[in-house]
Amino acid sequence: MPIIRLFVLGLFALVLVAAATPALAKKKPVRQESGGEACYTKAEFEADQILEFHTELMVIGLKCRTAYPLEKPFGAYTDFTNLHRSLLSGAERRLMEHFQRHGGGGTHRFDALRTDLANQASRRAAMIGETVYCAAMVPLAIKTPALSDADVLELIADPVFPHLARQPPCTPVGAGAAKMQ
């Protein structure tokens, strides 16, 4: 499906530009209370990617709604949220459970993760420039409500998708992921 490829490539290009700035490219992994890192299981890594995608849609909606009122990017975000409520709540639950198992404070650490995701996406948009960011992302974001849950999972499993998880996966990214078409 073309929208998935377009969104992946658009987000990937923006991430590459942001990665050129070391301060924005560095991400602090969430640590256990003992100070060690805990890798994500496949399901936890998937959950992190789902929420990264969802947060990017939120930032697109908020940053671009004034410049693109007719396209209604925030409406696309809320539609996506409502249509994928089960997928999103499952992802949230998996990450809260991960944090609880690895150091405690599951809900508090999950809330901090969501804030961090939003802040990083917002800084990336600001660094790239909101005009360029919105021009690139709004045409793609407004198509996301048409994605099924399976489409979203295919999107985040694509090896081209920028895997920016807070923790490393316990198995390599892309192991068993869909091949580029």
N, C-alpha and C positions, 0 to 999 in steps of 0.2 A: 504494500500500500504506500503510495507516494507521499502522503502527509507525514508518515513516520520518518521516512528517509529525509525529507526536507527539514523536519524539526530537529532531527539528530544532527544533520550537517550544519544547520544554523546555530544551534546551541554549541556544537563542537567548535565552530569557528570563533564564536564569542569567548568560549573558555580558553582557546588558544591565545587570543589577544590578551585576556586577563592574566593568563599564566606567564606572559612575558614580563609582568610586573611582580617581582618576588614577594612583595608584601601581601598582595592579593592571592597569590598562588599557594602560600603556606596555609595549611589547615592543621589545627591542633587536634590530635585524636583524643577522644574521651578516654580517660584513664580510670583504672580500678583504684580503689582506696589504697591498695598495696603499692600502687605506682606502676604496675605492669599494664600492658595493653592486652585487650581481649579481641581476637579476631571475630569477624561476623560469620555465622553460618550462612549457607546459601539463602535461606529464607530471610535472615536479618539483613544481609547485603541487599537483597531485592527490596525489602521494606525501606531501607535507607534511600535507595535510588527512586522508589515511588515518591517518597516525601520530598526528595530533592527536586524532582520534576514538578510536583504539585506546588512547591514553594516558588519555583521559577515562574509558574503560571500566575501565582498571586502577585509577584513583583511586577510582571508584565502588566497585569490588570491595573495595579495601583499607579505605576509610573507612567503608563501610556493612555490612561482613560481620558485625560484632558486633550491630548494631541490627536487622539483617534476616537472621538465621541460616536461617530456613526458605526464603527466596527465593534464597539462595546467590549473591549478586552476584559474588563472586570466582570462583565456578564458571562463571558466565556469561562472565566475562572470559576464563578459560582455555579454555572451549569455543570462544568466538569466535576466540581466538588459534590454536587447533589447526585449526579449520575454514577459516580464512583465511590459513594459513601462507604460501602462495604469493603472495597479494596483498600481505601485510605484508613479506615478504622482498624482493619486487620494489620496493616503496616505499622500503625501507631502502637498497637498492642504488642506486636513482636519486639519492637525496639524498647518499649518500657520494660518488658520482661527481660530483655538482654541486659539493660542497665541494672535492673534489680538483682539479677544473678551475678553481675560483675561489679560489685562494690556498693550496691544498695542505692536508694534514692531514685528509683526508676522514673517516677512521674516528674520529679524536679529536674533530673538530668535530661529527660525527654524534652521538657519545656525549654531547657537551655539549648538543646540541639535545634529545635524549631526556630528559636530566635537567631542562633548562629547561621542557619541556612538562609533565613530571610536577610540578615545583615550582609552576608557574603554576596548574595544575588544582587542586592541593592548597590553595594559597592562596585560590583562588576559592571552594572548598568551605568553607574555614574562615571566610572573610569573610561568606559567605551564612549560614553556620551549618550544621553537619553534619546536624542534625535536618531542616531544610528541604531541604538539598541531597539527602540520602538519600531523603526522602519523594518528592521530585520525580523523581529519577533512577533509583532501583532498579526501579520498575515498567517503565520503558522499557528499562533495561540488560539485564534478564533475558530480554527478547525478542530481543536482538540475535543470539544464536547461530542463530536461524532465518533471518537475512538471508543471501542469496546474495552472491557477489562483485559481481554486477550491481546488487543492491540497495544495497550499500555505496557503489558508485560513483555511483549515482543520488542517494543521500543527500548525499554531499559535493559534488555538482554543483548541488544545489538552491540557487537564489539566496537562500533564507531561511537556509541553513546559515551559521553565523558563521565567515566566512573569516578566520582569525587566523594566517595564515602568517607565518613569520619574514622572508620576502622578498616583495616585490610580484611579482605575475605579470607576465610580459612582455606579455600581452594582458589586457584587462579581465576581472575576475571575472564569471562568468555569461554570457560570450560563448558562445553555443551551448548553455548549460545548460538543463536542463528547466524548463518554465514551471510556476508554481503551478497546482495542479489545483483 
